[in-house]
Amino acid sequence: MAVARRILDGAAEPSYLTGGGLLGWLTTVDHKRIAVLYGLTALVFFLVGGVEALLLRVQLARPDNTFLAAGTYNELFTMHGTTMIFLVVMPLELGLFTNFAVPLLIGARDVAFPRLNALSYWVFLAGAIFLHASFFFGGAPDAGWFGYANLTERYFSPGTNLDFWVVGLLILGTSTLMSGINFGVTIVNMRAPGMTFMRMPMFVWTMLVTVALVLLAFPALTVGLILLLMDRFYGTHFYVATVGASPVLWQHLFWLFGHPEVYIMALPAFGIASEVIPVFSRKPLYGYPMMAYSTALIGFLSYGVWGHHMFAVGMGPAADSAFAVTSMLIAIPTGIKIFTWIATMWGGQLSMTTAFLFSVGLVFEFTIGGLSGIMHAAVPIDLQQTDSYFVVAHLHYVLFGGSVFGLFSGLYYWWPKITGRLLDERLGRLHFWLTMVGFNGTFFPMHFLGAEGMPRRIYRYAPGMGWETWNLVATVSAFILGISVAVLLVNIWRTLRRGLPAGNDPWDGRTLEWWIPSPPPEHNFVRLPVVRARDPFWGLKYGPQAPASRPTLEPAPPDTIHPPSGSFFPIVLAAGLLLAGIGAVTRLAVVAIGFGVAVLAVVGFAFERPAFGEDESGEIAAAGVDNRKLGIWAFIGSESIFFASLISTYLIYKGRSVTGPGPQQILEVPLTSFSTFVLLMSSLLMVLALAAIQRGAERSSRRWLLGTAGLGLVFLAGQAYEFTHFYHEGLALQTNLFSQTFYTLVGFHGAHVTIGVLWLVALAAASFAGKLPARSSLAVELCGIYWHFVDIVWIVIFTLVYLLEGVSGA
Amino acid sequence: MSRGIVVALATVLGGCRTAEPPMTTFAPKSDFAEWTYSLYLQVIGWDSFILVLVGLLLVLALFRYSTRALGKSETPPVSRERVELEVAWTVGPALVLIAIAIPTIRTTFRAAPAVAPAGALHVDVTAHQWWWEVRYPDLAVLTANEIHLPVGRPVRLELRSADVIHSFWVPQLGGKRDVVPGHPNAITLVPRVVGMYLGQCAEFCGLSHANMRFRVFVDSPDDFQAWVAHQATPGVMPVASEDLVTAGARLYATSPCVTCHAINGVSSGRLGPDLTHFATRTTFAGGTLANTPENLGAWLRDPESEKPGAQMPRLGLPPAQVSELVAYLGSLR
């Protein structure tokens, strides 16, 4: 607290850090404050995850060691992975750096949805707390961060450990998805005038591709987790071989998420390096267009390589070879980046600041990680190396040597802007060199251990295997790594209290964030910049005399700046979700209460007067589309992957049920055709509702809105009838593969229709209360987009599940 | 010669040991392992070249272009962008990757034939938490945690799981294959060198994943025949007398052991390993303990302490009875 006061007092003028007290921080919707909250939380979990790793290393320092029991070891390695990925790297990259820097880099005053931003943080905190509560209530998750079925079934993992894992990850995934929508819309829509895509800073490019990956990959994990949840709580058998299912389905769903996930972790670090290296080389980023395209290409290709995590599963040599080729292909755009960074430094004037050292370290360490990755892409080699310490080495070289080095680089680079003070460079250099020694000493020997046959995820190993020496080296080096982190903490502690004031531009920077004070005022820019070239701030300082490439300022006077109003609903909603999670591992009633709280918070959220950013999006809507409309489209994108995963599961398990009844015996196509027709007609009414409100016919619009809702209810009634009818015909949820995939798919669709009906009724109610005039037609349009999407999903489901069954013979 | 350099480098980096680690992947003893090792040498060659190139460029750039201080007053350097360079570092790596992809695909297909080669020996391996059941379907042999193979003859190992996903890995005989319930997998290889090779489960499978080990003995054809012949015999029945072995036999036959274990002519439990020829095996308890009377006694007294989560319960027997069982099990040749 005293430190906080010291920072706040030290700021020369009011900044985003001052004012509001504790309540101000709890209700903040300022992207910079939210970034600081994320940063502090993630830093705490970095220490937790690091201690877990050190404990593992102590156990492995000697053969047949008894420092940790087998069960404890398994919990620790599971939580180490889960924590580092979901509670450290992703929150730092998205929650801290994207949140803080992207609006500044693009010349905006905040993100597109400030309250959603706050909600992302509080839900993240709720998920983190929930996951770690497991240590105190029955034991932490212990089936690995990747949780392979069918070890994760209730039969083989009877405790609550994995219940905490499944529910915790679902909560965390929600938070990440919201961040994805928020940052995606921000980058597309809120760039300063003149900042085209090809003029944006490279970090913004990498974050744009990253959020696309978030939106289109997380839903696969969500579906995998939901199916596991159903197996563990509701007696289904999505991953159990005896009923015709396959544990390999989990692997496909998990890695369809998991591989884009590692690029979600790598790309932001690449973006940071692409900011830091040019600044400290005093040269622009080499080959900007190729960097941008290669980033997009990596994002695209990352969806085609997931099988390389499954070479040992036995997909067959054709599938294995295809994934080998795609995995090698993705090395090409990555290689382009490595050479580009070197070319940027070449011929420059390099300043060996700590930020620069860590970025250079990233280039080297990620090269090693990428090269060992190429070995893994060669299937026969992978069959020796996978599930051994070789792959542990590989993953740490790319995730620590890549992501964490990038995060350290970003920390030293943006720290002055965030806090107004410089970190000590001598301590920084000590941190860097200790990291180099500790990191390489820990993980390089693991290549040898893997090559010498040491499997991974083992709590002990026998003497006489030749593994003692390198394990000891790795353990000692891991403690050096721990010391390096301590050095960083000392640096932070000392400079927060009496570090040198940074000033606006301590690094002779190139981008817009260095044009404003450190720390920035709450509204970032008094007058928004108008950009004419890349590296606009550099152009201002050193550009040619002609103004062609120099940025100017918008003529808008300062009094149009509305400070964002804080909101209670994010923290309340997050508390509701936490309560629901607690209910999942205790009693169902608590789940209901939790969701109830969450729903009330959503309603409050919806009717609250929005923060300024959401009102003024029209002024700088670079894509020409309102923020909220872009947001709903982003959401629809992720929902498409959600339903695609459920539909794929249905199709994969089609015809594999071991007992009946099957679809042919039980589906009634004529009846469902009627309810399908009703749902399609509801879309027509929706169109009429939107047309009505756009021309100001409020009464008409209300009628059509209620009509749409009514037809939706008819559809739902049809579904309810269908489900109860099937149940009486002997098709319960757990009966066979058909029943569980059918009920899950159609059930989730029905839930989406239900939410749509509630939304429609709420709009109608708002209209009755006179709160939905013609100029608020966007609210109806958003609901319309959602409603039409849900309809289209039903058309796909109806075709694949009902019609194909009626047409095909078997 | 380049192969020799890489091998030398690998040895040096591997810690200058004269004795090779028993589970090393660098000592191929089967055709499958040899193809893999040869591919490995090619790829590590390319990888080393690229790493040295990138490292040198980085070091060169750092030393040549670093400045002492942030020279704000100096004119910033000009960036000269050359398309040829960008083309080179796109096409170059692509060519290297093609050079790697071709042998990769070839070896992948070669190592995974759809059907067993003619004359192959069939071995059915069933993975359990946390031990390996081994059955020779054509030879009426059933054992656990130990596989015997004749040198020079193709073998097809069929892998099945009784519970969760495991992975079968004998590094010196080649890469691993997951053992997936409901998804039988197979490994086909020809062992080339007589010897004993260590294997271990390589897919996290629960509490005692680390304790799920096994051994593969590649025998000369004669030794293999002798082993098969012995394993196929009905097993030793103790001659009636008052010694420990007979007492142990009587104890076994009337204890809960029979629910889980099978001994030919005595019991037919299928949950744990078959014990008919227990004394011919070099290890037990998932390959983690050498088959000695001391270890056996410790195991019988407290299985959980050796293998956390072991399904074998503590029998709570007085020491005298433990000795009887140890003697009996030691007689099961």
Interface residues (C-beta under 8 A of the other chain):
Chain A: A69 A70 G71 N74 A143 G144 Y148 A149 N150 L151 F156 A241 T242 A245 S246 P247 V248 S281 R282 K283 P284 Y286 G287 M290 A312 V313 G314 G316 P317 D320 S321 A324 V325 M328 L329 A331 I332 G335 I336 I338 F339 I342 A343 T344 M345 W346 G347 G348 Q349 L350 S351 M352 V360 V363 F364 T367 I368 L371 S372 I374 M375 A377 A378 V379 P380 I381 D382 L383 Q384 Q385 T386 D387 S388 F448 A451 E452 G453 M454 P455 R456 R457 I458 Y459 R460 Y461 A462 G464 M465 G466 W467 T469 W470 W507 D508 W538 Y542
Chain B: A10 L13 G14 G15 R17 A19 E20 P21 P22 M23 T24 T25 F26 W35 T36 L39 Y40 V43 I44 W46 D47 I50 L51 V54 G55 L57 L58 A61 L62 Y65 S66 T67 A69 L70 G71 K72 E74 T75 P76 P77 S79 R80 E81 L85 E86 W89 T90 P93 A94 L97 I100 A101 T104 I105 T107 T108 F109 A111 A112 Q129 D163 V164 I165 S167 W169 P171 G174 G175 K176 R177 D178 V180 P181 G182 H183 N185 L198 Q200 C201 A202 E203 F204 C205 G206 L207 S208 H209 A210 R213 T288 P308 G309
